[in-house]
Amino acid sequence: MEQNIYRAIYRVNHSGGTGSCFYLKKYGLFVTNYHVVEGFRSVAVQDNDRNAYLARVVLVNPAVDIALLMAEGDFSALPEIILPETGEVNIGERIHVAGYPFGMPFTVTEGTVSSPRQLMDDTYYIQTDAAVNPGNSGGPMLNERNELVAVTVSKFTEADNMGFGIPVAQVKAILENIGDLDTGRFNLQCDSCDGFIFEEEEYCPSCGNKLPENAFKERALTDLAVFCEEAIADMGINPVLARVGQEAWKFHKGSSEIRLFVYQRNYLFCTSPINVLPRKDLEPILTYLVSEDMRPYKLGIKGNQIYIAYRIHISDVFSDYADEVKKNITQLAFKADKLDDYLAETFGCEFSEYAKKEVI
């Protein structure tokens, strides 16, 4: 199977977690599951080189569990994922499930079609024995001709070797009706008449069908998340592009990867894996690490990885020290971006595997 096709498969990041999506060049849109982006109007789509792009949710169809995203960026160089005429599959046919399970780097699992029409909750799915895990949702299931046969949707947590996908025919049915779609705003597609609704309604204005509850409701950030995103914005980073889960952020400032997260519900950590120890002549760098006063930050080592970190109790975020805490979080990113260069030039420390190579 050509590896090139996998370049069109991205990760979806937001404050609720992560999922997968894929780009359809013909339509200029990313496809994912509705449940992956439920409650969000803006998310980030991220390639396997950790480049993130702002994306707007332009269409959701909760009944089919499909959502369409329009991202800011040039994706013209991505390969074409083909939508076959029928998308029919047979029992025993080889199938590939591609995506980002558990928010990990890109993976592909291979299996066979267990059932081409598995009926569950009044809906037919393609069932496969390929490994499917949380985070795969929204990614593609591809046959050996690189054609899309389904959108990965779920897995029974009580059983192994059971993954499910929304047949490509249902995706094509949605795409065939988007000619009048206003991609400049959020739209809900009525499952009865296929009409687009862009304002919150209880019933479809065209056919009177009862619309899904809370489809227009957006998830609100916690007060802590608002505080952290203000600090991230002060770094010159769009916070939406940094979100990787509930009160968790990961992004690059220059070459350094910055991680901001809550630990044990009591502490807020801001840390960066800046460099790795050199293979020899360790005394100078170890002396520096234990003697250099970096307050309010600390330098540390785990294995051969050097970190700079800042830890505060969450109560300080809502105290008289809040402005100082926010400033310290912001400044850690700038400090890390300079420190990794210094350690490399002065002590021969290699850059971290998490560093953004093109910025080094």
N, C-alpha and C positions, 0 to 999 in steps of 0.2 A: 504493500500500500504506500502511495506517495506521501512522504512526510510533509510536503509543502502544504497539503490541505489543512493541516492542523494549525497553521498560522492564522486561520480565520476563526479560531475558537478562543474566546476571551473569558476572563473571570468577571463576575459582577460583585462589586463591593458597596456596602452601605452600612448604616449604623445598626441594622438588624442582623447582619451576618454576611455571608458570601454565597454565591451560586455560580452558574456557568451560563454562557450565551454564545451565539455564533453569528457571523456576519453573512448576509445575503447581498452580494454585490449588485445584483440586478435591481434590487429595491432600495439599496442604500440604507438598510436597516439591520439592527441586531434583533435576534429572536431569543426569547427566554420564556420561562414559566411565569404566569401571573403571580403565583405564590412566592416566587423569588423576589419580586419587586413590590409586593402588596404593601400599600401604605406610603410609597415613595413616589415623588415626581421627578427627582433628580438622583442619579446614582453614578458610580464610576465603573467604566469597563477597562480592564487591565489585561495587557498581553503578557506573554510568558517572559518578556524581558523587563517586566515590572514598569512599563510605561502606562500611565493611567490617563483616561480621557473622560471628560464630563459627558454624560448622556442623559437625555430627557426621556421619560416614559411617555410615549405618544399614543399608545393604544393598548387597552387591556380587554381581554375577553375571559372573565372569571369562569364561565361555564366550561370552556375548553381548556382553561389554565394556560393561556398563551398571552404574552405581552410583547410589544414591539418597542424598540428603543432607537432613538436617533442620537448619534454621538458627534461631538465636535472633533474633527480631525480628518486627515486624508487617508482613506482606507482603500484607495484605488489599486494599490499594489498587492492587496490580499488575493488569494486564490478564490476561485468560484466554487461554492458548494452547490452541487446540482440537485434540483428538485425533479425527480423522475416523473414520468407520465402517470403511473399508477401508484408506485411505491409499495406494491404488493411484495410480501415476503412469504417464505415457506418454512415449515418446521425443519429444523436442522441447518438452515442457512446461516453462514458465518456473519457475525455482526460485531462492530466496534463501538464502544461507548467512550466518548472523549469528554474531558472536563477537568474540574478542579475539586476533587473530593476533600472534604474537611478544610477547604481553603488552602490546601497544599499546592505545590507547583503542578503544572499540567501533567496528566496521566491518560493513558489509553488502556482499556481492558478489552479483552476479546472473549467472545462466547458464541452461542448459537441461539437461534430463535426457538423458544420453547412452545410458544403459541402465537400465531399471527393475529388472533382475535380473542383476547381474554376479556370477558365481560365482568366488570366490577362497578358497582354503584351506577348501573344503567349506562355505562360508557365502555367502549371497546378500547383495549390497549394492546400493544405488542409486548409480549413477555419474553425475556431473555434470561439466560443463566450467567451472562457476563456480570462481573462485579460492579455493583452500583452502590454508592454511598452518599450521605448528605454532602451537598456541595456540587454533586454531578447534575442536580436538577437544572434544567434549562439548556444543557449541552446537547449535542447531536448524537444520534445513533446512525452510523454509516454502514452501508454494505461494502463489499469488496470492490465495487466499482466507484467508490468515493461518492455515492449518492446518498442523500438524506432519506432515511426511512422512518425516523421518529424523533421526537424531542423527549429526552429523558425526563421523567416526572417523579418517580417515587420508588421506594423499596419497602417491603414489609420488614419491620424491625424484628419480628418474631421468627423469621425464616431466612435461611441462606440461599444463595443462588436464585434469587427472584428479583429482577429489575423490570421496570415497566417504562413504556414510551408512548407518547401521543402520536398516532400515525400521521405521516406527512400529508395525507389527503386533507386532514383537518387544518393543517397549517396553510396549505394551498388555498383552501376555501376562504380563509381570512384574507390572505394576500390578494386574491382575485377581486376583493371588494374595497380595496383601499384607494381607489382612484380619486375619490372626493375627500380623502382624509386630510384634515388640516394638521400638519405635523408641527405647527407652531404652538400647539396646546395639548393638554391631556384629554383623551377621548375614551369613553367606555362604549364597547360594541354590544348592542342588544343581541342576545342569543336567539331571539325569535325572528326579528326582521332584518338583522345585520346592520341596522342603522347606527350612526355615531351620535353619542350624547356627550356634550362637553360641559354641562352644568348639572349640579346635583339634582336628581329627580327620584321620586319614589317609583314612578311608572314611566315606561318608554313613551315619549310624546308622539311617536309614529304609530305604534301598534298597541299600546296599553299594557305591554308585558311588565310584570313585576321585576324590578331591577334588584341586583344583589345589594344587600345592606352594607354600608361602610365602604363601598367601592371608591368613593370620592374622599374618604377620610384619610388625612395624612398623619403619619406618626410624628409625635412631638419629641424633641430632645429633652433629656434631663437637664436640670440646672448645672450639674457637674459637666455634662457634655457641652453645654453652651459656653461655660467658662474655658474649657480646654480648646474649643474651636476658635475662640477669640484669640487665645495664645498662638494657635497654629496660623491663623490669618495674619497675625503680627509678624510671622516668619516669611510672609509673602507666598504662602501655600493656600490653595483653595481647600477648605476643610472637607468638602464633599469628596474630593479625590483622595483624601487621607483615610477615610473611614473603612474599617475592616471588621466591625462588629459593635456590640453594645458597649459603649464607653471604651473603645479601643481604636487606635489610629496607627498607621504605619506609612511612612513616606520618606522621600529623600530630600535633604537639603544639601545641595551640591553633591558631593560624592557619598556622604554619610547617610545611612539609613537611620531614621529616628523612629522610636517606638514609644507610644504613650498609652498607658493602660492602668486599670484598677487592679490591685492585688489584695486578695483576701478581704475584699469589701471595705478595707480600712485605709489603704495606702494608695496614693497615686504615684506611679513611676514614670519617669521620662528617661530613656536610656538609648545609647547608640553603640553598636559593636563597631569600633573604629578601625582596629588593626589586629594583626596576629603577631605573636612573638617571633623574633628571628630564630633561625635554626641553630645559631651559635653566637658566642659572645653575648650572653644574656645579662651579665652583671650590670652594665650601664643602664639598660632599659628597666631592669627590676629595681635598681636604686632610684631611678627617676619616679617610678610608679608609687613607691612607698614613701618618698620624701617630698614630692611636689604637693604644694598646698593648692587645691583646686576649689576650695569652698566657694559656694555651697554644694559643689559637685564632688563626686568621689570617683576615683579610678579603681578598677578591679580587673581580675583575671578569672576566667572560667575555662579550664583546659588551656589552650594556647590563644584564646580570644581575649583581647583587651576591650574593656567597656568603660565608658564614661556614663555616670548615672546621677539622677537627682530623685530623691524620695521625700515625699511629705505626707503627713496625715491628712485625710480628706477634710477633716474639720477646719484645717488651715485655709482651705479654699473659700470657706464662708466666714472668715474671720477678718480682723483688721489688717492681716498680712496678705490679703488676697492679691493686691496689686503687685506686691513683691514676688509672690509665688508665680504669678502669671509672667512677670518679666524674667524670672529665672528659667522657666520652662522655655520661653522663646529664645533666650540667650544660649541655652544648652545646644540648640541646633547649630547656631553660628560657631560656637566653641568646638563642637565635634568636627565641623567641616574644616576648620583650620588645624585642629589637633592631629587629625589623621595624616595630613601632609607633613606636619612637624615630626611625628614619630617615624614616618617613612624616610625622611631626609636625614634625620639626626641619628637614628638608631638602626636603620635598615629594616624596620618592621614592614611586612607586606600589608597591603590593604585587605580588609575583611572580604570574605566571599559575598557579603551582603552589600558591599559598596557598588555604586553605579559606575560601571567601568568606563563609560564614555565621558565621564566628568573628571576622572582621575588625571 
